[in-house]
């Protein structure tokens, strides 16, 4: 099972969200701990992955040799890729 680590930027965004959105995003990230590659999609010309949670996107970095998932950024789908 992978461990999950959040950056300070992603924690800050989670604090601003409504409670229902926050729990939905966290539960979806927790679901990825066992087999993360079945839930994520690789970003084009990047080493990062994206996880889709409704209207929000979670940008992840998966480190296989240390079994760590790093949540880099969380944002609304219209702003996240800029």
C-alpha positions in Angstrom: 0.0 0.0 0.0 1.2 3.5 -0.8 1.6 6.3 1.7 0.0 9.7 0.8 1.8 13.0 1.3 0.3 16.4 0.7 2.2 19.6 -0.2 1.5 22.8 1.7 -0.2 24.2 -1.4 -2.6 21.3 -1.6 -3.4 21.4 2.1 -4.2 25.1 1.8 -6.6 24.5 -1.0 -8.4 21.7 0.9 -8.9 24.0 3.9 -10.8 26.5 1.6 -13.2 23.9 0.2 -16.7 23.1 1.3 -16.9 20.0 3.7 -18.6 17.8 1.2 -16.1 18.5 -1.6 -13.2 18.0 0.8 -14.4 14.6 2.0 -15.1 13.5 -1.5 -11.6 14.4 -2.7 -9.9 12.8 0.4 -11.9 9.6 0.0 -11.0 9.3 -3.7 -7.3 9.8 -2.9 -7.5 7.2 -0.2 -9.0 4.8 -2.7 -5.9 5.1 -4.9 -3.6 3.8 -2.2 -3.8 0.1 -3.2 -3.5 0.4 -7.0 -2.9 4.0 -8.0 -2.3 3.4 -11.7 -5.9 2.1 -12.2 -7.4 5.4 -11.1 -5.1 8.0 -12.6 -4.1 9.2 -16.0 -0.7 10.4 -17.1 -0.3 14.0 -18.0 1.1 14.7 -21.5 4.8 15.6 -21.6 5.0 15.4 -17.8 6.0 12.9 -15.1 2.9 13.7 -13.1 -0.6 12.1 -13.1 -4.1 13.5 -12.7 -6.9 12.1 -10.7 -10.4 13.2 -11.6 -12.9 14.0 -8.7 -16.0 15.6 -10.1 -15.2 19.1 -11.2 -11.8 19.0 -9.4 -8.5 17.6 -10.5 -5.7 16.3 -8.3 -2.1 16.4 -9.7 -0.1 13.5 -8.3 3.5 12.2 -8.3 3.8 8.5 -7.8 7.1 7.2 -6.5 7.1 3.4 -6.9 10.4 2.5 -5.2 9.4 4.2 -2.0 5.6 3.5 -2.2 4.6 7.2 -1.9 1.9 9.2 -3.6 2.6 13.0 -3.4 -0.4 15.2 -3.9 1.1 18.2 -5.6 -1.9 20.4 -6.4 -5.6 20.3 -6.2 -7.8 22.7 -8.1 -10.9 23.2 -10.2 -10.7 21.7 -13.7 -10.8 25.1 -15.5 -7.8 26.5 -13.5 -5.6 23.5 -12.7 -3.7 23.0 -15.9 -2.5 26.7 -16.3 
